[in-house]
């Protein structure tokens, strides 16, 4: 069983929507702790991500930090699914940033929201929808467990979020492009490369990693800005939404398209890095990244495998 399996999500939905509220509040942590030893693959992937941010630490420290990520994931999932509960508590949302965002939200331009699987990220999309009074479309790839994808998508639509799944069909992104050109908002994750869509290599935490190319390509094609919006969980039903600085694509036809894509990615991923450094245990990236290596990450941080300083060429 993986953290994104249908069984785990059904358990979370039962606890979130049908069990007593105290259970939804306090049960995710002990359940995640009990499951952690059996989620070795996901836990190792989390450790690898956290090493990119924090460097190598003791085995116990890394295990504890990875387990805390599983706890945060279970808590965020339970609170999101709990929105279907009768008389569900209203989340307390703290918004950071967004200076000068008013003119953009009041304009007729479409907006591509760059988000990441960090904290209650769907809550961030909802907060932006309420702030702008526009509908928000979540653009996601097909999941390994189709049943889990259908289960969660039904919940998202019930919360007023549209969902488009991108698979192998190259025409699947056309509704998203039309939505943006018509002035809509489309939210896409920029931290996890798709198994089927185009990817690009870009530096993240000092290493060349694969990231999805689709969000940057769509912004360029639709000629719309990218607005980084990230979230963090501060406690039970308490969320932080960070509104970043909008990034407009360079539409100069004399500049190579690849350069313009990379410029967009650089401006957006630098804002993602800052958010992940603040909330490293809320990065819910359970797949091993391509293009990384433990030795490379340690070398860039000036450490050897045993933690001693090493010379960087």
Residue pairs with C-beta under 8 A, 6 or more apart in sequence:
1 7
1 8
1 35
1 38
1 39
2 8
2 39
2 41
2 42
2 144
2 145
2 286
3 39
3 42
3 70
3 73
3 284
3 286
4 143
4 144
4 145
4 148
4 286
5 145
5 148
6 145
6 147
6 148
6 151
9 77
9 81
9 148
9 151
9 152
10 151
11 31
12 28
12 74
12 77
12 78
12 81
13 81
13 84
13 151
13 155
15 23
15 24
15 27
15 28
15 78
16 24
16 77
16 78
16 79
16 80
16 81
16 82
16 84
16 85
17 81
17 82
17 84
17 85
18 85
19 27
21 85
21 89
24 78
24 79
24 82
24 85
25 236
27 78
28 71
28 74
28 75
28 77
28 78
29 71
29 74
29 75
31 74
32 67
32 70
32 71
32 73
32 74
33 67
33 71
35 70
36 43
36 63
36 66
36 67
36 70
39 70
41 286
42 70
42 286
43 63
43 66
43 67
43 70
44 66
44 288
45 285
45 286
45 287
45 288
45 289
46 65
46 66
46 69
46 70
46 283
46 285
46 286
47 62
47 63
47 65
47 66
48 288
48 289
48 292
48 294
49 283
49 285
49 289
50 62
50 65
50 66
50 69
50 280
50 281
50 283
51 62
51 294
51 297
51 298
52 204
52 205
52 207
52 292
52 297
53 205
53 276
53 277
53 280
53 283
54 65
54 280
55 297
55 298
55 301
55 303
56 62
56 294
56 297
56 298
56 303
56 305
56 307
57 65
65 280
65 281
68 281
69 281
69 282
69 283
69 284
72 119
72 233
72 281
72 282
72 284
73 284
75 233
75 236
76 119
76 120
76 233
76 282
76 284
79 91
79 120
79 233
79 236
79 237
80 120
80 122
80 123
80 155
81 155
82 88
83 155
83 158
83 159
84 155
84 158
89 237
90 237
91 120
91 123
91 237
91 238
91 239
92 237
92 238
92 239
93 123
93 127
93 239
93 240
93 241
94 234
94 238
94 239
94 240
94 241
95 127
95 131
95 240
95 241
95 243
96 240
96 241
96 242
96 243
97 242
97 243
97 244
97 245
98 243
101 227
101 243
101 246
104 111
104 225
104 227
104 246
105 111
105 131
105 132
105 134
108 183
109 183
109 224
109 225
110 179
110 180
110 181
110 182
110 183
110 184
110 185
110 186
110 222
110 224
111 132
111 180
111 185
111 186
111 224
111 225
111 226
111 227
111 246
112 180
112 185
112 186
112 187
112 188
112 215
112 218
112 219
112 222
112 224
112 225
112 226
112 227
113 125
113 128
113 136
113 185
113 186
113 187
113 188
113 226
113 227
113 228
113 229
114 188
114 189
114 190
114 215
114 226
114 227
114 228
114 229
114 244
114 268
114 272
115 121
115 124
115 125
115 187
115 188
115 189
115 190
115 228
115 229
115 230
115 231
116 189
116 190
116 191
116 192
116 230
116 272
116 275
116 276
116 283
117 189
117 191
117 192
117 283
117 284
117 285
118 191
118 230
118 231
118 232
118 275
118 276
118 279
118 282
118 283
118 284
119 230
119 231
119 232
119 233
119 239
119 240
119 279
119 282
120 231
120 232
120 233
120 239
121 189
121 230
121 231
122 138
122 156
122 159
122 161
123 231
123 239
123 241
124 229
124 230
124 231
124 239
124 241
124 242
125 136
125 138
125 161
125 187
125 229
126 136
126 159
126 160
126 161
127 239
127 241
128 136
128 185
128 187
128 227
128 229
128 241
128 243
129 135
129 136
129 160
129 161
129 185
132 185
134 183
134 184
134 185
135 160
135 162
135 184
135 185
136 161
136 162
136 185
136 186
136 187
137 161
137 162
137 163
137 164
137 176
137 179
137 184
137 185
137 186
137 187
138 156
138 161
138 162
138 163
138 164
138 186
138 187
139 164
139 166
139 173
139 176
139 186
139 187
139 188
139 214
140 149
140 163
140 164
140 165
140 166
140 188
140 189
141 165
141 166
141 167
141 194
141 195
141 196
141 197
142 149
142 165
142 166
142 167
142 196
143 149
149 165
153 163
153 165
156 163
157 163
164 172
164 175
164 176
165 172
166 172
166 173
166 176
166 194
166 196
166 197
166 214
167 196
168 196
173 214
173 218
176 186
176 218
177 218
177 221
177 222
179 186
180 186
180 218
180 219
180 222
180 224
181 222
181 224
186 218
187 229
188 212
188 214
188 215
188 218
189 212
189 215
190 211
190 212
190 215
190 265
190 268
190 269
190 272
191 211
191 272
191 283
191 285
192 212
192 285
192 287
193 199
193 210
193 211
193 212
193 290
194 212
194 214
197 212
197 213
197 214
198 212
198 213
198 214
198 217
199 210
199 211
199 212
199 213
200 210
200 211
200 212
200 213
200 216
200 261
200 262
200 265
201 208
201 209
201 210
201 211
201 291
202 208
202 209
202 211
202 262
202 265
202 266
202 269
203 209
203 269
204 211
204 269
204 272
204 273
205 273
205 297
206 297
206 300
206 301
207 291
207 292
207 296
207 297
207 300
208 291
209 289
209 290
209 291
209 292
210 289
210 290
210 291
211 265
211 269
213 261
215 226
215 268
216 226
216 249
216 261
216 264
216 265
216 268
217 261
219 225
219 226
219 249
219 264
220 249
220 251
220 257
220 260
220 261
220 264
223 249
223 251
224 249
225 246
225 247
225 248
225 249
226 246
226 247
226 249
226 264
226 267
226 268
227 243
227 244
227 246
227 247
228 242
228 243
228 244
228 245
228 247
228 268
228 271
228 272
229 241
229 242
229 243
229 244
230 241
230 242
230 244
230 271
230 272
230 275
231 239
231 240
231 241
231 242
232 239
232 240
232 242
232 275
232 278
232 279
232 282
233 239
233 240
233 282
234 240
242 275
244 268
244 271
245 267
245 271
247 264
247 267
247 268
249 260
249 264
250 260
250 263
250 264
252 260
276 283
294 305
295 305
298 304
298 305
298 310
299 310
299 312
300 312
302 309
302 310
302 312
303 309
303 310
304 310
